[in-house]
Amino acid sequence: MVFYARQDTRYLIFLYNTLKAALLERGNQQTNLLESVLQQSNLLCTVRYEKPVRTPTSHLDITRKSKAVLNNKQLFALQEIYAWRDEFARQEDES
């Protein structure tokens, strides 16, 4: 897990510096654009994440988003795979 965390965060300082420079450049070297982004970021950090509740029809969101047309056998398979994957992910989730 530590390796994953390191890999997941290894470019954050580079990204921060790049985005900061781009915001300052677009703001004509004024800090108002950068300050606005930092304020929005701070507000976002105050919002508590709540895990979505799985319902018997949660798997249908996938078909709606992908506009897939599935027959009953395929829908049943999707429902079972979705339930298994969701349960497994919740067991492995460390948050």
Backbone as JSON, one array per atom type, in Angstrom:
{
  "sequence": "MVFYARQDTRYLIFLYNTLKAALLERGNQQTNLLESVLQQSNLLCTVRYEKPVRTPTSHLDITRKSKAVLNNKQLFALQEIYAWRDEFARQEDES",
  "N": [[0.82, -1.19, 0.0], [2.0, 1.21, 0.68], [3.77, 1.6, -1.43], [1.96, 1.99, -3.51], [0.77, 4.41, -2.65], [2.96, 6.12, -2.77], [3.52, 6.06, -5.52], [1.18, 7.15, -6.43], [1.31, 9.76, -5.62], [3.64, 10.9, -6.49], [4.03, 12.86, -8.47], [2.83, 15.15, -7.59], [3.98, 17.56, -6.54], [5.3, 18.56, -8.78], [3.06, 18.92, -10.46], [1.65, 20.82, -8.94], [3.42, 23.04, -9.04], [3.45, 23.49, -11.82], [0.73, 24.03, -12.41], [0.35, 26.28, -10.78], [2.1, 28.12, -11.97], [0.87, 28.33, -14.48], [-1.61, 29.44, -13.77], [-0.81, 31.9, -12.73], [0.32, 33.0, -15.02], [-1.89, 33.15, -16.76], [-3.38, 34.91, -15.32], [-2.14, 37.26, -15.77], [0.18, 37.71, -14.24], [-0.93, 38.47, -11.85], [-2.22, 37.65, -8.62], [-4.87, 37.0, -8.24], [-6.36, 35.04, -9.67], [-5.06, 32.68, -8.95], [-5.48, 32.77, -6.17], [-8.26, 32.54, -6.1], [-8.62, 29.92, -7.07], [-7.32, 28.5, -5.03], [-9.01, 29.12, -2.87], [-11.4, 27.89, -3.72], [-10.5, 25.27, -3.73], [-9.96, 24.89, -1.01], [-12.58, 25.07, -0.01], [-13.69, 22.81, -1.19], [-12.3, 20.85, 0.15], [-13.52, 20.87, 2.61], [-15.85, 19.51, 2.37], [-17.46, 16.65, 3.28], [-16.92, 13.34, 2.28], [-19.29, 10.96, 1.37], [-19.97, 7.6, 1.23], [-21.61, 6.11, -1.5], [-24.82, 4.55, -1.3], [-25.55, 1.25, -2.06], [-28.1, 0.08, -4.09], [-30.77, -2.19, -5.09], [-31.03, -1.56, -7.77], [-28.78, -0.22, -8.56], [-26.87, -1.03, -10.42], [-27.98, -0.39, -12.83], [-27.33, 2.18, -13.43], [-24.96, 2.08, -14.82], [-25.75, 1.05, -17.29], [-27.38, 3.1, -18.15], [-25.6, 5.28, -18.36], [-23.81, 4.32, -20.29], [-25.49, 3.85, -22.31], [-26.19, 1.33, -23.08], [-27.8, -1.52, -24.47], [-29.18, -4.17, -23.03], [-30.01, -7.64, -22.73], [-32.21, -9.67, -20.66], [-30.69, -11.73, -19.46], [-28.09, -10.71, -19.63], [-28.41, -8.39, -18.1], [-28.9, -9.52, -15.6], [-26.43, -10.78, -15.15], [-24.78, -8.51, -15.1], [-25.81, -7.23, -12.82], [-25.1, -9.08, -10.79], [-22.28, -9.11, -11.01], [-21.74, -6.43, -10.5], [-22.65, -6.2, -7.85], [-20.9, -7.99, -6.54], [-18.41, -6.77, -7.09], [-18.74, -4.26, -5.85], [-19.09, -5.0, -3.15], [-16.63, -6.26, -2.65], [-14.87, -4.1, -3.1], [-15.66, -2.36, -1.06], [-14.87, -3.84, 1.17], [-12.1, -3.8, 0.89], [-11.56, -1.13, 1.02], [-9.93, 1.48, 2.66], [-10.76, 3.77, 3.86]],
  "CA": [[0.0, 0.0, 0.0], [2.89, 2.37, 0.71], [4.26, 1.78, -2.79], [0.86, 2.58, -4.26], [0.63, 5.8, -2.22], [4.1, 6.86, -3.33], [3.32, 6.19, -6.96], [0.0, 7.98, -6.66], [1.58, 11.14, -5.24], [5.0, 11.31, -6.84], [4.06, 14.01, -9.37], [1.99, 16.24, -7.07], [4.73, 18.81, -6.43], [5.48, 19.04, -10.15], [1.76, 19.41, -10.91], [1.36, 22.06, -8.22], [4.24, 24.13, -9.61], [3.0, 23.74, -13.19], [-0.58, 24.7, -12.36], [0.54, 27.61, -10.19], [2.7, 28.97, -13.0], [-0.14, 28.57, -15.51], [-2.62, 30.36, -13.23], [-0.2, 33.23, -12.65], [0.48, 33.48, -16.39], [-3.22, 33.51, -17.28], [-3.86, 36.05, -14.56], [-1.23, 38.38, -16.06], [1.08, 37.83, -13.09], [-1.66, 38.85, -10.64], [-2.5, 36.44, -7.85], [-6.3, 36.82, -7.99], [-6.81, 33.76, -10.22], [-4.49, 31.65, -8.07], [-6.18, 32.83, -4.88], [-9.6, 32.01, -6.32], [-8.51, 28.47, -7.16], [-7.0, 28.0, -3.7], [-10.23, 29.22, -2.06], [-12.31, 26.82, -4.15], [-9.91, 24.02, -3.27], [-10.2, 24.8, 0.43], [-14.0, 24.76, 0.19], [-13.9, 21.42, -1.58], [-11.74, 20.0, 1.21], [-14.4, 20.86, 3.78], [-17.01, 18.67, 2.09], [-17.22, 15.27, 3.71], [-17.33, 12.33, 1.3], [-20.15, 9.89, 1.88], [-20.02, 6.49, 0.29], [-22.95, 5.88, -2.02], [-25.5, 3.34, -0.85], [-25.91, 0.39, -3.19], [-29.49, -0.35, -4.11], [-30.96, -3.28, -6.05], [-30.99, -1.07, -9.15], [-27.57, 0.6, -8.77], [-26.16, -1.47, -11.63], [-28.62, 0.19, -14.0], [-26.65, 3.44, -13.74], [-23.96, 1.77, -15.84], [-26.41, 0.92, -18.6], [-27.86, 4.44, -18.54], [-24.46, 6.1, -18.77], [-23.2, 3.8, -21.52], [-26.58, 3.7, -23.28], [-26.15, -0.06, -23.55], [-29.06, -2.26, -24.51], [-28.86, -5.52, -22.58], [-31.15, -8.52, -22.52], [-32.41, -10.03, -19.24], [-29.55, -12.54, -19.0], [-26.96, -9.8, -19.47], [-28.7, -7.52, -16.96], [-28.69, -10.31, -14.38], [-24.98, -10.93, -14.98], [-24.27, -7.2, -14.68], [-26.23, -7.0, -11.43], [-24.29, -9.93, -9.92], [-20.89, -8.63, -11.04], [-21.73, -5.13, -9.84], [-22.78, -6.44, -6.4], [-19.66, -8.59, -6.09], [-17.34, -5.78, -7.15], [-19.0, -3.25, -4.84], [-18.82, -5.6, -1.84], [-15.18, -6.45, -2.56], [-14.25, -2.78, -2.98], [-15.93, -1.83, 0.29], [-14.04, -4.58, 2.13], [-10.72, -3.39, 0.71], [-11.45, 0.32, 1.21], [-9.31, 1.83, 3.94], [-11.23, 5.06, 4.37]],
  "C": [[0.87, 1.27, 0.0], [3.43, 2.66, -0.69], [3.19, 2.46, -3.65], [0.71, 4.07, -3.92], [1.77, 6.65, -2.78], [3.93, 7.09, -4.81], [2.19, 7.16, -7.27], [0.3, 9.46, -6.41], [2.9, 11.69, -5.75], [5.07, 12.54, -7.73], [3.3, 15.22, -8.82], [2.74, 17.56, -6.97], [4.96, 19.41, -7.81], [4.17, 19.62, -10.68], [1.39, 20.73, -10.24], [2.13, 23.23, -8.83], [3.79, 24.49, -11.02], [1.68, 24.48, -13.21], [-0.48, 26.1, -11.79], [1.1, 28.57, -11.23], [1.68, 29.31, -14.09], [-1.2, 29.56, -15.03], [-2.07, 31.78, -13.14], [-0.05, 33.82, -14.05], [-0.87, 33.94, -16.96], [-3.81, 34.71, -16.56], [-2.99, 37.27, -14.75], [-0.37, 38.73, -14.85], [0.39, 38.37, -11.84], [-2.09, 37.57, -9.93], [-4.0, 36.16, -7.68], [-6.84, 35.49, -8.51], [-6.32, 32.61, -9.35], [-5.22, 31.62, -6.74], [-7.59, 32.27, -5.0], [-9.58, 30.49, -6.36], [-8.2, 27.87, -5.79], [-8.21, 28.07, -2.77], [-11.21, 28.12, -2.42], [-11.8, 25.45, -3.69], [-10.14, 23.82, -1.78], [-11.66, 24.47, 0.74], [-14.29, 23.3, -0.13], [-13.4, 20.47, -0.49], [-12.62, 19.93, 2.45], [-15.62, 19.96, 3.59], [-16.66, 17.23, 2.44], [-17.76, 14.3, 2.67], [-18.19, 11.28, 1.99], [-20.24, 8.81, 0.81], [-21.45, 6.3, -0.21], [-23.52, 4.56, -1.51], [-25.89, 2.53, -2.08], [-27.35, -0.06, -3.03], [-29.63, -1.51, -5.1], [-30.89, -2.84, -7.52], [-29.76, -0.22, -9.45], [-26.84, 0.24, -10.07], [-26.75, -0.85, -12.9], [-28.02, 1.55, -14.38], [-25.61, 3.23, -14.84], [-24.61, 1.71, -17.22], [-26.93, 2.27, -19.07], [-26.71, 5.29, -19.07], [-23.86, 5.63, -20.09], [-24.22, 3.65, -22.65], [-26.59, 2.3, -23.9], [-27.54, -0.66, -23.52], [-28.72, -3.71, -24.2], [-30.13, -6.34, -22.45], [-31.21, -8.92, -21.04], [-31.24, -10.82, -18.67], [-28.34, -11.65, -18.75], [-27.18, -8.85, -18.29], [-28.49, -8.26, -15.64], [-27.21, -10.47, -14.11], [-24.36, -9.62, -14.5], [-24.6, -6.93, -13.22], [-25.36, -7.81, -10.46], [-22.84, -9.46, -9.87], [-20.77, -7.3, -10.3], [-21.78, -5.31, -8.32], [-21.5, -7.02, -5.83], [-18.55, -7.56, -6.02], [-17.51, -4.72, -6.08], [-18.67, -3.78, -3.44], [-17.32, -5.77, -1.63], [-14.47, -5.12, -2.34], [-14.47, -2.18, -1.6], [-15.12, -2.55, 1.37], [-12.59, -4.1, 2.08], [-10.5, -1.91, 1.0], [-10.92, 0.63, 2.6], [-9.82, 3.14, 4.52], [-12.32, 4.88, 5.4]]
}
